[in-house]
Amino acid sequence: MKGLFQLPPRATKAGDLSLVNKLAKPAPASKGVTVRQGKGIMERIPSIRAMANRYLGQYADIYKVIQDEKELEDYITKAIEDGELA
């Protein structure tokens, strides 16, 4: 009588060796960030800012954009003092 389940065969030395060889050759790393339209990220920043201002400009007076570590540190310190963080 054949088994009740179709189990895969147990590992063999040949299978283990092929797995080791496969893992020993790392996959090629990606070439980094790709930006559509062939523009670099620095050329895209002004258009990103314009889009953010168009959609989120109405909230500019009530929200603050944290752009460096000092601003983040000040924000967190004040949040700890006030007891709330948004």
C-alpha positions as CSV (number, residue, x, y, z in Angstrom):
1,M,0.0,0.0,0.0
2,K,1.3,3.4,-1.0
3,G,1.6,6.1,1.7
4,L,-1.4,8.3,2.5
5,F,0.5,11.5,1.7
6,Q,2.8,12.6,-1.1
7,L,5.8,13.8,0.8
8,P,8.8,15.2,-0.9
9,P,11.9,13.1,-0.8
10,R,14.4,13.6,2.0
11,A,17.5,15.7,1.4
12,T,20.4,14.1,-0.2
13,K,24.1,15.0,-0.4
14,A,23.7,16.0,-4.0
15,G,20.7,18.2,-3.3
16,D,22.5,19.7,-0.3
17,L,25.6,20.4,-2.4
18,S,23.6,22.1,-5.1
19,L,21.9,24.3,-2.5
20,V,25.3,25.3,-1.0
21,N,26.7,26.1,-4.4
22,K,23.6,28.2,-5.2
23,L,23.8,30.1,-2.0
24,A,27.6,30.7,-2.3
25,K,27.0,32.8,-5.4
26,P,25.2,35.9,-4.3
27,A,22.7,37.5,-6.6
28,P,23.9,40.7,-8.3
29,A,23.0,43.8,-6.4
30,S,20.6,46.3,-7.8
31,K,22.1,49.3,-9.4
32,G,20.4,51.7,-7.0
33,V,17.5,54.1,-7.3
34,T,16.0,54.4,-10.7
35,V,14.0,57.5,-11.6
36,R,11.6,57.7,-14.5
37,Q,12.1,60.0,-17.4
38,G,15.9,59.7,-17.1
39,K,16.2,62.5,-14.7
40,G,18.3,62.3,-11.5
41,I,16.8,62.7,-8.1
42,M,18.3,66.3,-7.8
43,E,16.4,67.4,-10.9
44,R,13.2,65.9,-9.6
45,I,13.2,67.6,-6.2
46,P,11.7,71.0,-7.4
47,S,8.8,69.2,-9.1
48,I,8.3,67.1,-5.9
49,R,8.2,70.3,-3.8
50,A,5.8,71.9,-6.3
51,M,3.4,68.9,-6.1
52,A,3.6,68.8,-2.3
53,N,2.8,72.6,-2.2
54,R,-0.1,72.1,-4.6
55,Y,-1.7,69.3,-2.6
56,L,-0.6,70.1,0.9
57,G,0.0,73.9,0.7
58,Q,-3.3,74.6,2.6
59,Y,-1.8,73.0,5.7
60,A,1.5,74.8,5.6
61,D,0.6,77.1,8.5
62,I,-0.4,74.2,10.9
63,Y,2.3,71.6,10.0
64,K,6.1,71.8,10.1
65,V,8.3,69.9,7.8
66,I,11.3,68.5,9.7
67,Q,14.3,68.6,7.4
68,D,17.4,68.1,9.6
69,E,18.5,66.3,12.8
70,K,18.4,69.5,14.9
71,E,14.8,70.2,14.0
72,L,13.9,66.6,14.8
73,E,15.7,66.7,18.2
74,D,14.0,70.0,19.1
75,Y,10.6,68.6,18.1
76,I,11.0,65.4,20.2
77,T,12.3,67.4,23.2
78,K,9.3,69.7,23.0
79,A,6.9,66.7,22.6
80,I,8.4,65.1,25.7
81,E,7.9,68.3,27.7
82,D,4.3,68.7,26.4
83,G,3.5,65.0,26.8
84,E,2.1,64.6,23.3
85,L,3.5,63.8,19.9
86,A,1.8,64.0,16.6
